[in-house]
Amino acid sequence: MEFLVRLSDKNDNPAGSKKGDIITFKPDGWPWGSNERKHYGIVRMECTYEEAKKMCESETMLMLGIPMVKQYRKLKFDIDKLPKETLETWNDQRAYSPIITAEKI
Protein backbone atom coordinates (compact mmCIF):
# COMPACT_ATOMS: atom_id res chain seq x y z
CA MET A 1 0.00 0.00 0.00
CA GLU A 2 1.04 3.62 -0.51
CA PHE A 3 0.42 6.21 2.21
CA LEU A 4 0.10 9.98 1.88
CA VAL A 5 2.00 11.57 4.80
CA ARG A 6 1.68 15.14 6.11
CA LEU A 7 5.05 16.95 6.10
CA SER A 8 4.15 19.69 8.61
CA ASP A 9 1.43 20.48 11.14
CA LYS A 10 -1.79 21.68 9.51
CA ASN A 11 -2.65 24.04 12.38
CA ASP A 12 -2.47 24.42 16.18
CA ASN A 13 -5.71 22.50 16.78
CA PRO A 14 -4.82 19.36 18.80
CA ALA A 15 -7.33 17.40 16.71
CA GLY A 16 -5.88 18.64 13.40
CA SER A 17 -3.45 16.58 11.37
CA LYS A 18 0.20 16.87 12.37
CA LYS A 19 3.60 16.23 10.84
CA GLY A 20 3.93 12.51 10.15
CA ASP A 21 0.18 11.78 10.14
CA ILE A 22 -1.04 9.48 7.43
CA ILE A 23 -3.74 11.30 5.49
CA THR A 24 -4.93 8.36 3.38
CA PHE A 25 -3.74 5.18 1.72
CA LYS A 26 -4.11 3.70 -1.75
CA PRO A 27 -2.95 0.54 -3.56
CA ASP A 28 0.62 0.43 -4.91
CA GLY A 29 0.97 2.31 -8.19
CA TRP A 30 -1.82 4.78 -7.40
CA PRO A 31 -1.81 7.77 -9.79
CA TRP A 32 -1.28 10.48 -7.15
CA GLY A 33 -2.13 14.01 -8.27
CA SER A 34 0.39 16.82 -8.66
CA ASN A 35 -0.79 18.52 -5.41
CA GLU A 36 -0.24 15.30 -3.47
CA ARG A 37 3.17 14.69 -5.07
CA LYS A 38 4.35 18.26 -4.31
CA HIS A 39 2.91 18.90 -0.84
CA TYR A 40 3.02 15.49 0.90
CA GLY A 41 5.34 12.56 1.31
CA ILE A 42 4.36 9.20 -0.16
CA VAL A 43 5.49 6.06 1.61
CA ARG A 44 5.10 2.50 0.31
CA MET A 45 4.74 -0.16 3.01
CA GLU A 46 3.95 -3.85 2.67
CA CYS A 47 0.69 -4.47 4.50
CA THR A 48 -2.86 -5.68 4.02
CA TYR A 49 -5.84 -3.41 3.46
CA GLU A 50 -6.98 -4.06 7.04
CA GLU A 51 -3.55 -3.15 8.47
CA ALA A 52 -3.51 0.06 6.39
CA LYS A 53 -7.01 0.96 7.54
CA LYS A 54 -5.97 0.49 11.17
CA MET A 55 -2.93 2.77 10.67
CA CYS A 56 -5.31 5.52 9.52
CA GLU A 57 -7.65 5.39 12.52
CA SER A 58 -8.21 8.55 14.54
CA GLU A 59 -8.45 8.61 18.30
CA THR A 60 -11.92 9.81 19.30
CA MET A 61 -13.71 10.75 22.50
CA LEU A 62 -17.36 11.24 23.35
CA MET A 63 -18.49 14.80 23.99
CA LEU A 64 -22.15 15.15 24.91
CA GLY A 65 -22.70 11.70 23.43
CA ILE A 66 -21.17 12.67 20.06
CA PRO A 67 -17.85 11.14 18.91
CA MET A 68 -15.27 13.90 18.41
CA VAL A 69 -11.73 13.61 17.05
CA LYS A 70 -9.25 13.82 19.92
CA GLN A 71 -6.16 13.06 17.87
CA TYR A 72 -6.18 12.97 14.06
CA ARG A 73 -4.16 9.74 13.84
CA LYS A 74 -3.18 7.27 16.54
CA LEU A 75 -0.01 6.32 14.66
CA LYS A 76 2.55 8.56 12.99
CA PHE A 77 5.26 8.00 10.42
CA ASP A 78 8.50 9.42 11.86
CA ILE A 79 9.71 11.44 8.88
CA ASP A 80 12.51 13.02 10.92
CA LYS A 81 14.36 9.69 10.80
CA LEU A 82 14.51 9.74 7.01
CA PRO A 83 17.74 10.60 5.19
CA LYS A 84 18.40 14.34 4.82
CA GLU A 85 18.21 14.09 1.01
CA THR A 86 14.72 12.58 1.15
CA LEU A 87 13.46 15.31 3.50
CA GLU A 88 14.94 18.04 1.29
CA THR A 89 13.26 16.57 -1.79
CA TRP A 90 9.94 16.12 0.01
CA ASN A 91 10.02 19.74 1.23
CA ASP A 92 10.88 21.16 -2.22
CA GLN A 93 7.42 22.01 -3.51
CA ARG A 94 8.74 22.80 -6.99
CA ALA A 95 9.24 19.11 -7.76
CA TYR A 96 7.39 15.84 -7.24
CA SER A 97 8.20 13.96 -4.05
CA PRO A 98 9.76 10.56 -4.59
CA ILE A 99 7.81 7.57 -3.37
CA ILE A 100 9.92 5.86 -0.72
CA THR A 101 9.67 2.35 0.70
CA ALA A 102 9.64 1.87 4.48
CA GLU A 103 9.08 -0.76 7.11
CA LYS A 104 5.80 -0.85 8.99
CA ILE A 105 5.19 1.86 11.55
Protein Blocks (a to p, Z undefined) as FASTA:
>chain_A
ZZdddfbdfblcfkbccehiafbdcdehiacdfklmmmpccddddddfklmmmmmpccdd
deehiacdfbfblbdcdfklpcfklmmmmmmmkbccdddddddZZ
